[in-house]
């Protein structure tokens, strides 16, 4: 499993999730290489269990042989449906989500997640989905590409980049990572090409996989799925994700707008356990550079 993906903030996240409730029911909403799930299972008694999800068929192939595990191929936005379908109508004890892209997805050239390889512009986490990055690049209106780059990637000069893409695709389709790199190469800042391209690829990936919409639905579903006292543990990797998670924990919605009941009490279903996110230790970052941007937030379901 470590070759597929190195789990980030493993001890910190699982310790926050399980605590002393070793006979509980927990959900790993982003199974990936199975590292977090394996760690959860190692801390549970024989009466405990894990319900895990992933939409990537490659990840499903990492299934762990343990009767306490139920692994479902699904987008985590549907977590509450699956919790109910599994019969946990009273709620579960904890939900963990490690957001972002797995090392396997980045390192498998043909998946098209990385500009390090010359490969098809794919970027689908669910390989059976129709929308690819090539479709976005070649068929979206220029204004929509500009919006995606600006909002999802916070790309400087997003309008110029979109216009360069429009000009290039009029000559020939932009179907590969090399095609895209060539189309926008004149806009890449010297000595910061990789950082700039990372933002472009992040924006395209988020659009292809509808990551922000999935995360919004997941957060709502996770809150509904938890029993009172249950914990939500989320690891984020960029500011858009972290802001959404922080706002939801604070207010119960992604905008961060506080709502109160008739008596002036907050209606937010969760309460933050850590006011500031937990960050990886320097030793973890040194061993796994992809951990450098990770932030861990923990919340507990309020008593009803």
C-alpha positions in Angstrom: 0.0 0.0 0.0 2.9 2.4 0.7 3.9 2.1 -3.0 0.5 3.2 -4.0 0.2 6.2 -1.6 1.9 7.3 1.6 -0.7 8.3 4.1 -0.3 11.8 5.4 -0.7 12.8 9.1 -1.5 9.1 9.7 -1.1 8.9 13.5 -2.6 12.4 14.2 -5.7 11.8 12.1 -6.5 8.3 13.3 -5.8 9.1 16.9 -8.2 12.1 16.6 -10.8 9.8 14.9 -10.9 6.7 17.0 -9.8 7.8 20.5 -11.0 5.3 23.1 -14.1 4.1 21.2 -12.5 0.9 19.8 -15.7 -0.9 19.2 -17.3 1.8 17.0 -18.2 2.2 13.4 -16.0 4.5 11.3 -15.9 5.7 7.7 -12.8 6.3 5.6 -14.3 8.5 2.9 -11.1 8.4 0.7 -9.8 4.8 0.8 -6.9 5.3 -1.7 -4.1 3.0 -0.8 -5.8 1.9 2.3 -3.3 3.3 4.7 -5.7 5.2 6.9 -8.2 2.3 6.9 -5.5 -0.2 7.9 -4.5 2.1 10.8 -8.1 2.5 11.9 -8.6 -1.3 11.8 -5.4 -1.8 13.8 -6.9 0.3 16.7 -10.4 -1.3 16.7 -11.6 -4.3 18.6 -13.2 -7.3 16.8 -16.5 -5.5 17.4 -15.4 -2.4 15.5 -15.9 -1.8 11.8 -14.9 0.5 8.9 -17.0 1.6 5.9 -14.7 2.9 3.2 -15.3 4.6 -0.1 -13.4 5.5 -3.3 -14.5 6.3 -6.8 -11.2 5.2 -8.4 -11.1 1.5 -9.5 -7.4 1.4 -9.0 -8.0 2.2 -5.3 -10.6 -0.5 -5.0 -7.9 -3.0 -6.0 -6.2 -2.2 -2.7 -9.0 -3.9 -0.7 -7.9 -5.1 2.7 -8.8 -8.7 3.7 -10.6 -8.0 6.9 -14.2 -9.0 7.8 -14.6 -5.7 9.7 -14.2 -3.7 6.4 -16.9 -2.9 3.9 -15.4 -1.2 0.8 -17.7 0.6 -1.6 -16.9 2.1 -5.0 -18.6 5.5 -4.7 -18.0 9.3 -4.7 -17.8 10.3 -1.0 -20.5 12.9 -1.7 -23.0 10.0 -1.2 -21.7 9.0 2.3 -25.0 9.5 4.1 -26.8 7.3 1.6 -24.3 4.5 2.1 -24.3 4.8 5.9 -28.1 4.4 5.9 -28.0 1.6 3.4 -25.6 -0.3 5.6 -28.1 0.0 8.4 -26.4 2.6 10.6 -29.6 4.6 11.1 -28.5 5.8 14.5 -25.3 7.2 13.1 -21.6 6.3 13.2 -18.7 7.2 15.5 -16.4 8.9 13.1 -15.6 10.0 9.5 -12.2 10.6 8.0 -11.4 12.1 4.7 -7.9 12.6 3.2 -8.6 14.9 0.2 -6.7 15.5 -2.9 -4.8 13.2 -5.3 -3.0 10.0 -4.4 0.6 9.4 -5.2 -0.5 6.6 -7.5 -2.7 9.0 -9.5 0.1 11.5 -9.8 2.7 8.9 -10.7 0.7 7.0 -13.2 1.5 8.9 -16.4 -1.5 7.8 -18.4 -3.9 9.2 -15.8 -2.8 12.7 -16.9 -2.7 14.3 -13.4 0.9 15.4 -13.7 2.7 17.7 -16.1 5.9 15.7 -15.5 4.8 13.2 -18.1 3.7 13.5 -21.7 0.3 11.9 -21.5 -3.4 12.3 -22.4 -5.1 15.2 -20.6 -7.4 12.9 -18.6 -7.4 13.7 -14.8 -10.5 11.6 -14.0 -10.6 10.0 -10.6 -13.5 7.9 -11.8 -12.2 6.5 -15.0 -15.7 5.7 -16.2 -16.8 9.4 -16.0 -17.3 11.2 -19.3 -15.6 14.6 -18.6 -11.8 14.8 -19.1 -9.4 17.6 -18.9 -9.0 17.5 -22.7 -12.8 18.1 -23.0 -12.5 21.1 -20.7 -9.5 22.6 -22.6 -11.0 22.0 -26.1 -14.7 22.5 -25.7 -15.3 24.9 -22.8 -15.9 28.6 -23.7 -12.8 30.8 -23.1 -14.6 32.7 -20.3 -15.3 29.4 -18.5 -11.7 28.3 -18.7 -10.7 31.7 -17.3 -13.1 31.3 -14.5 -11.9 27.8 -13.7 -8.3 28.9 -13.6 -9.0 31.9 -11.5 -11.3 30.4 -8.9 -10.0 26.8 -8.7 -6.3 27.5 -9.3 -5.9 31.1 -8.3 -3.8 31.4 -11.4 -2.2 34.8 -12.1 -3.1 36.0 -15.6 -5.9 33.5 -15.9 -7.5 35.5 -18.7 -4.3 35.5 -20.8 -3.9 31.8 -20.3 -7.4 31.1 -21.4 -6.9 33.2 -24.5 -3.7 31.4 -25.3 -5.5 28.1 -25.0 -8.3 29.4 -27.3 -5.7 30.4 -29.9 -3.8 27.2 -29.8 -6.9 24.9 -30.1 -8.0 26.8 -33.2 -4.9 25.3 -34.9 -5.1 21.8 -33.5 -6.8 20.0 -30.5 -4.9 20.2 -27.2 -5.1 16.5 -26.2 -1.9 15.9 -24.2 0.0 17.5 -21.3 2.7 18.4 -23.8 0.2 20.1 -26.0 -1.0 22.2 -23.1 2.5 23.0 -22.0 3.3 24.2 -25.5 0.1 26.3 -25.7 0.9 28.3 -22.6 4.7 28.1 -22.4 5.2 31.9 -23.2 3.1 32.7 -20.1 5.1 30.5 -17.7 7.2 32.6 -15.2 10.9 32.0 -15.2 12.2 29.9 -12.3 8.6 29.2 -11.2 7.2 27.1 -14.1 6.4 24.1 -12.0 4.5 26.1 -9.3 2.5 27.9 -12.0 1.7 24.6 -13.9 0.7 23.0 -10.6 -2.0 25.7 -10.1 -3.2 25.2 -13.7 -3.5 21.4 -13.3 -5.2 21.8 -9.9 -7.8 24.0 -11.5 -8.5 21.5 -14.3 -8.6 18.5 -12.0 -11.1 20.2 -9.7 -13.4 21.0 -12.6 -13.1 17.5 -14.1 -13.9 15.8 -10.9 -16.3 18.4 -9.5 -14.3 18.3 -6.3 -15.8 21.4 -4.7 -19.3 20.2 -5.2 -18.4 16.7 -4.0 -16.8 18.2 -0.9 -19.8 20.4 -0.1 -22.1 17.4 -0.3 -19.7 15.2 1.6 -19.5 17.6 4.5 -23.3 17.9 4.8 -23.6 14.1 4.5 -20.9 13.4 7.0 -22.5 15.7 9.6 -25.8 13.9 9.1 -24.0 10.5 9.4 -22.4 11.1 12.7 -24.0 10.2 16.0 -23.8 12.9 18.8 -20.2 12.9 20.0 -18.9 11.4 16.7 -15.9 13.0 15.1 -15.2 14.4 11.6 -11.5 14.4 10.7 -10.4 16.0 7.4 -7.0 16.5 5.8 -6.9 19.3 3.1 -4.1 20.3 0.7 -5.1 23.7 -0.7 -6.8 26.8 0.5 -10.1 26.2 -1.3 -10.6 22.9 0.5 -9.4 24.2 3.8 -11.6 27.3 3.7 -14.6 25.2 2.9 -14.0 22.7 5.7 -13.2 25.4 8.2 -16.4 27.3 7.3 -18.6 24.2 7.5 -17.3 23.3 10.9 -17.8 26.8 12.1 -21.3 27.5 10.7 -22.7 24.4 9.1 -22.4 25.8 5.6 -19.5 26.5 3.2 -20.0 30.2 3.3 -19.2 30.5 7.0 -22.4 32.4 7.6 -23.5 31.8 11.2 -27.2 30.9 11.6 -29.1 30.8 14.9 -32.3 29.4 16.2 -35.1 31.2 17.9 -33.2 31.3 21.2 -30.0 32.7 19.6 -28.1 29.4 19.7 -26.0 28.4 16.7 -27.5 25.8 14.5 -24.1 24.4 13.3 -24.1 20.7 13.8 -20.4 20.5 14.5 -17.9 22.0 17.0 -14.3 22.5 16.2 -11.9 20.5 18.3 -8.8 22.4 17.1 -9.0 26.1 16.3 -5.9 26.0 14.2 -5.2 23.2 11.8 -2.6 20.5 12.7 0.3 20.5 10.4 2.8 17.7 9.5 6.1 17.6 11.4 9.2 18.6 9.5 10.4 14.9 9.6 7.2 13.8 7.8 7.6 16.5 5.2 11.2 15.5 4.7 10.1 11.9 4.1 7.1 12.8 2.0 7.2 16.2 0.3 3.6 15.9 -0.7 2.7 16.3 3.0 4.0 19.9 3.0 0.7 21.6 2.3 -1.5 19.3 4.4 -3.8 20.7 7.1 -5.8 18.6 9.6 -9.1 19.8 11.0 -11.1 18.0 13.6 -14.7 18.5 14.7 -17.2 16.8 16.9 -21.0 16.4 16.4 -22.9 18.4 18.9 -25.3 16.7 21.3 -28.9 17.1 20.1 
